[in-house]
Every structure is written in structure tokens, then in C-alpha cells.
Amino acid sequence: MRRPWVGGGSLEGHLGIFGCPRIYSSTFDHPWLGSEQIHFFADANVIKWWSDRVLSLAMISGFFMVIYLGPIMLILVMTIQIKCFQEIIDIGYRVYHSYELPWFRTLSWYFLICVNYFFYGETLAEYFGALVQREDSLQFLVRYHRFISFTLYLAGFCMFVLSLVKKHYRLQFYMFAWTHVTLLIVVTQSHLVIQNLFEGMIWFIVPISIVICNDIMAYLFGFFFGRTPLIKLSPKKTWEGFIGGFFGTLVCGFVLAYLLAQFQYFVCPVEYNSETNRFTADCEPSDIFVMQQYTFPFAVQNILTWKTVNLYPYQIHSVVLSTFASLIGPFGGFFASGFKRAFQIKDFADTIPGHGGIMDRFDCQYLMATFTHVYIASFIRGPNPSKVLQQLLVLQPEQQLSIFNAMRDRLRDRGILPPAAM
């Protein structure tokens, strides 16, 4: 006699071999469940399974819509950032019973505004130089941006000190630290997502996609082959899923990099066109997005009987990104699991039915975005002529003329310009 799956138990006991819920018949005798209760649990499982799948398809469709919209997704990134911040702050608000703390919520959101003002102001100065040059008010804000940002933060700091109450000192400092750590985790890393986006859509899409791919591959390998527990923080994770996810992610990242590297829309840095007032992605693709021929080592040639292979260099970079996403990226999820266990909560929120909160979906993405930004800055990014030109246009005419004369003399010395030129 087979016992029905109720409540807890393993995922394998709840799902069939293809991930569909097992519906158990109520025609057999059971010592403590009647037929009505069995039908109830079976129907509830079916409804939950379908709702999870519908929401998953909706999120996937939304991801493709974001790709279609292109740089407009900056608004989406900021929306996700604000929601993640709210979810973590609300946890602290509930866990520490800080309902009576004066100004706590107000100050938390004030600091969020200050930090966003700082980061988005930096982005405005770096990528929208032509727009800044046309607007006198923006020139003032950009010139004194960091001083204004620091002044705004100091105002919040002083408000916090003035709000201290004798019987709540320790709790208030707990929440002050909670707010700042949340800002570090959420706002700083979401800013790096935006920085990656401006380097080219491919640096935004591929890292996000391979994290999703790793999650799916690890689940499938763990579901069908999982036997050995991986880490106590996440009892359902297995070594088989972890290793299978690694190899599956390598293949996924390699193929996706090949597909996207062929399109100028994905590989060109996103720039603001002041003439059309629109974002554009139009350029001569850099060398890492140009097909090149690589020669195999002799040992590999003897095994594969191939001497050369044609690849986009970006595909090699995708292997590095995929390796990080599959070996280190999951630790972002483990960190989130430990955080939730520490405060005895199942999910960060219930924003997405069956999937938890927004932060539950992005715990690994933030870590991946940080690595991608560091990787680009260390191994990819070089001098950007358009950014240099934008900075030159902001200078005073006499400064521009001085740089022009210095460049002319330098080019003459190198023989690029003839002595009589200009």
C-alpha cells in the first residue's frame, strides 16, 4: 500500500519522474486520512504545481521582454533594487520588533535615496556627458555631485543621532547597521549591474542567463541523480546536482555566447545619442567579438583529429563566467539560506506566489554581477574614445586647446602627422 505525500518529505516523493505531481488514489484504506482529505491534498498540489509553472513562464517571458526593451531596463533594475531593499528592511523591522523606534523606516528610505543619488549621479556624469554639457543645471550638479551626496548623507547621519532614545540604544544601532549592510548588498551591486549593461547588452544577458541555467541544471541533475548531500544550509542540494550543474552551465554559456556575439545590438557598448535623445548600440565590434582561429595543442590534435577551431574570444570568457556562476555563484544562495535560517523565515517575502520574494530570485545574481564587473575592469575594458571625448567637451575652451596642441605635438613626434600638418 502506497502512502500519500502530505506536507513534508522529499521532492522525489511529491513529484513524478517528469516533475508532475503524483496523484494518489483514494480507493485504498488509510489509518488516519479519509478520502476527502486525500482529494484535498492532491488537488492543492496540482493547483500549486500549475501556479508555479505559470509564474515561471511569466518570469521567463518577462526576461525576454527586458532583452527586447534594451537599455530601458535601467528602470527595471532600479525597481528590483527598491523591492529587494524593502524585503530585507521589513525582515529587520519584524525580527527586532522595532515598531517603536523613532524614524527607523524614514531614515532607511532616506539613506536609500542618498545612495541612489550618488550612484546614479556618477552614471549620469560618466555616460551622459553630451546631455550634461547642454544643461547648465546639470553641469552644476555634476561638478559638485560628490559634495552634495556627502552632505545629504551627513544630514541622515545627524538625524539618526538625534533620534537615539536611551532605552533603545542597542536596538537602534542594530538597525542602523542593518540598513547600511542592506545598502551595500543591494544598491551597490545593482549599480554594478547597470555598469555591466553599459559595457554591452551581452555582459548583462549572459551572466544572468548562466545563473538561471545553473539553477535549472543543478535541479535536474539533483532530481534524477542526487544522492549525496552537499551542504547543511540547503539540505536538498546534492553533489550530483552541483557537479552536473557545472558542466551543464559551461555548455549553456558557451552556446549562448556564440549566438549573441554575432549581433551588433548585443556586443556594442550602450551609449546615449544626444542628437536623437535615445540610447544606441552602434559600433565596430571589438576583437573579442570577431571570429578567430585557434590551434589545438598537439596532444589534443591527436585525440580529436582537429588542428584548429574557429571561436569568438568572448566564448572563452564565457567559460570563465560560467565557471564562477556554477562553482561560486551558488554560495550566494547558501548565504541567503543561512540568513533566512538565522531569522527562522522561509522566504524573504511572498511577492511571487510559489517562488518567495524578489530577493529569493536574485540572491545569486548580485554576486554574479559583482564578479562580471570586476572581470570586465580587470581583463576586458580598455580606453574608451567616446568617454574621453565626452570629458574633453566638458572642459573650458582654453583647456581643450591646450590638450589639442599637446596631442598634435605628440602625433608629430611619433611620425603620425607630417611636420607641416596644421
N, C-alpha and C positions, 0 to 999 in steps of 0.2 A: 504493500500500500504506500503510495507516494503522499507525503505531507505537503500542503500548500506553502508557498513562500509568503511570509507575513512579516512586515516591518523590517527587522534587521536581516542578517545573513549575507552570504556572498552575492556578488553581482552575477556570477555564473548561475546561481540558483534562481535568480529573478529573470534573467534574460535567456532566450533560446540561443542557438548557435549562430544565428544571423542577427542577434541583437533585439529580436522581437520578444515581447513579454510572453512568458508561458502562462497559459490559461488552464487552470486545473479544473477538472470536472467536479461537480458537487454531488455526483451519484454514489460516491463511496461514503462509508461511515467514518466519522472523526470524533474522537473522545471529547473535544472541547469546542469545536466550531460547527455551527449549523450551516445549512445550505445557503441561507440568506446572507450570513456573514462572509462566506466564501465568495459568493457572487459579488458582494460589495467590494472586497479587496481586489478581485480580478478586474472589475470594471474600473476601479480607481487607478489600477496600474496601467490599464490600456489608455485611459484619458491622460495620465501623466506622461506616458511614453509618446503619445501623439503630440501633446503640447510641447514637449522638449524638442521633438524633431521639427515642428513648425517654426518654433522660435530660432532653432539653429539655422534653418534655411533662410529665415528672415535676416539673421545677422550676416550670413554669407552674402545674400543679395545686397544688403547694405554696404558690405565691404566693396563689392564690385561697383556699386553706385558711387562710392567715395573715389575709387580709381577714375571713374568717368568724369567726375567733377574736377579732378585735378587739384590745383593749389587752393581752391576754395575750401578744401578740407581743413585749412587752418582753423576755421570756425569750429569744426567738429572736434579737433584736438583740444581746443580750449574748453568746449562743453564737457568732454570726457574728463578733463583735468578737474574742473569745478565739481563734477559729480563725485569723483574719487575722493577729493578733499572733503566733501560733505560727509561721505560714508565713514571715513576714518575719524573725523572730528565727532560725529554722532556717537561712535563707539566709546570714545573717551568721555563724552558727556554722560552716557548711561553708566559705564563701568565705575567711574569715580563719583557718581551721584552728585555731579557738580551743578545741580539745578539752582542752588542758592548763590553761586559765585557771581559777583557783580561783573558785568561787562565781558564775560568769557566769550560768548558767541560773537558779540560785536567785535571784540579785538581779534578773534580768529579770522573773521572775514576781512577785517581791515588789513591784517598782515598779508592775507592772500592778494588783496588789491595792490598793496605796495610792491610785493614781489613780482606780480604780473606786470605792473607798470615798469619796473626795472628791466625785466627780460624783454618785453615787447618793445620797449623804447630802444634797447640795444639792437633788436632786429630791424626796427624802422631805420635807425641810423646806418646799419650795415647794408641793407638790401634795397632801400628806397631813397638813395641819395638824390636822384633826379627830382623826385617829388618834394623832398625836403628843401632843395635849392629854390623851388618856386614859391614856397610859403614862408613868409617871414616869421610867423608864429611858431612854425615847426623848427626853424633854424634856432630860435631861442631855446626851445625845449630840448633839442638835441645837444646844443652846446653845453647846457647846464644840467643835462639829464641825470648824471650820477649824483650831483649835489642835491637836486630835487628829490631823488629817490632816497638818499640817506636822510634828508630832512623829514620826509614822510615816515620813514621807519622810526626815527627818533621820537616823533610825536606819539606813535603807538607804544614805544617803549616807556615813555613818560606816563602815558595813560595807564599802562599796566601797573607801574609802581604806585601811582595814585590810587589804584583800585584795591591794593592789598588790604586785607582785613585780618586782624590779629588771630582770630580763631580758625582762619582758613589759609594761613601762610603756606604750609607744605603742599596742600592741595592745589593752590593757585600756581605754585612753581611747577608742580607736576604737569598741569595743563598748559603752562607756558612752554615747557619743553615738548610736550605732545604736539602742540601746534607747529613748532619750528621743525621737528623731525618730519612731520607730515608735509610741510612745505618743501623740505629737502628731497623727500622721496617722490612726491607727486609733481610739484611745479617745476623744479629744476630739471627733472628728467623729461617732462613733457616739452620743455623748451628745447631740449636736445632732439626730440622727435621733429620739431619744426626746423631746426638747423639741418638735420638729415634730409628733409624734404627739399630744402633749397639747393642741396647738392645735386638733386635729380630725383625724379619720382622712383627710380629703381632702388635707390638707397632707403626709401620709405616702404615700398611694397615688398621687396624680397625679405628683409628682416622680419616683418610682421607675418608674412606667409609661411616662412620656415618654422616659426614658433608654433603657428597653428598646425602645420604639417607634423611637427614633432609630437604635439599633443595627441593628434589622431593616430599616428603610427605607434606611439607608445601604448595607447589604449588598445589598439587592435592586437599587437603582439602580446601584451599582457593578458588580454581577454582569452586568446586562444592558447597561449603557451606559458602564461605566467604561473610560476610555482614558488620562486624564491623571493621572500620579502626584501625590499630594497632599503627602506628607512622607516623607523618607528613613527616619525611625524606623519607619514602618509602610508598607513598600513596596506592600502590597495595597490600601491606601486610595487612593481617587481623588477628584478634584474633582467628578466627576459624582455619585459616591455621597454626598459631603459636602453638595452643594447639594440633591440630591434628598432626602436625609435631613432637611434643614432644613425644606423645605416639607411633607414627609410628617409630620414631628413637630408642626408647627403645627396641621395638621388633626386629628391624633390627640389632642393636648392639648385643643384647643377642644371636640371632641365629648365626650371623657371628662369634662371639667369640667362640661359641660351635663348629662350623665347623673347624675353624683354629687351635684351641687348641689341636686338635687330631694329628697334624702333626709336627714332629720334625723340619722340614725345616722352619716353621714359628715361633716356640717358642724359639729356641736356639739363644743365642747371636751370632752376626756375628763376626767372628774372622779371622785374617789373618794368614794363614799357611805358614811359611817361607820355608818349605821343598818343597811344591808344588807351591809356589808363587800364591796362589789362596785364595779367601775368602771361609770360611767354616761355616756351621751351624750344628755342631755335638756336642751333649751334652746329659747329663741325665736331662730331663726336671725338672724344679724346682717345688716346691709344688703347686704353683698357676696354673700349667698346668697338674695336676694329679686329676682325678675324685675323689670327696669326697662326703660323705653322710651328709646331713644337716637335722636336726629335726625341724619341724614347731612348733611354739608356740601353746599352747592348743586351743586358740581361732581360729586360722587358721585351726587346725586339725578338729574342729567341722564343719567348713564351707566346707572345701574341702574333708573331709573324708580321707585325706592322712596324714600319720605321718612323712614320710621322703621324701626327694628328692635328687637325685644324680646330682651334678653340678661340673663343673670346677670352682675353685675360681676365675679364670680370668673372668668368666661370671658376677660375682658380680662387679668386677672392670669395666667391660664394661658398666654396668648400670650407674656408676658414670661418665664415659667418655661420654656416650650418653646424660645424663642429662646436662652436660656442653655444649655439641655440640648443643643441641636444645634450651636451655634457655639463655646461654651467647654467644655462637658462633655467632648467628645472629647479635649481636651488632658489630661484625667485619664488616659485610655487611652494617649496618647502618652507621658506621663510614666512610666507603668508599663512601656511598651515600652522606653523609654530605660534604665530601671532594670534590666530583665532583660538587655538587650544589654550593659550595663556589666559585669554579672557572668556573662555568657555562659550564661544559662539560658533555657529555652524557656517555662516556666511557673513560677508561684510554688510550685506543688505539684501533686500528681496526685490530689487529693481527689475530683474529679468526672471520671471517665474521659471523654476526648474534649474536656473543657472546661477542664482545668487545675485550679488551686486555687480556694478561695473568694475570695481576693483578686483573682484574674483576672476574676471576675464582678462585683466591687464597686469596681473602680478608678475608674469614673466616678460611681458612686452617692455616694461620700463627698463628692466635690466638689459634687455637686448638692445634697446635704443641707445643706452649709455655706451655699450661696447661698440656699436656701429659708429657712433660719433667719435669715440677715441680712435677707432681703427682708421676712419677717414682722415682725421687730423694727423695721424702718425705715418700712414703709408700711402695715402691717395692724394690728398689735397696739395695743390701747388699754387703758385701765384695766380691770381685771377685778374686778368686785364680789366674786365668791366668794373670790378670793385675798386681797383686802383684809379680808374678814370673817374668814378663817382667821387672818390675822396679828393681828387685834384680839382674837380668842379666846385667843390665847397670852399676851396682856398681863395684868398684875396688875389686880385689880378697881378699884383707885383710878385706874389709868391708863385703863381702859375708861370709867370715869365721867367723867374729865376730857375725853376725846375726845367723849363723848356730849354734855356741856354745850357744848363748843365748836361741835359740829355743830348743836345746837339754836339757839344764838345766831346762827350764820351763816345758817341757813334762815329765821329770823325777819327778819333784816336784808334778805334778798332777797325777802321777802314770800311765801315758800312756805308758811310756818307762820303762823297768826294770832298776834298778840301774847300772847293769853291761853292759848295752847295749852301744855299740860303745865306 
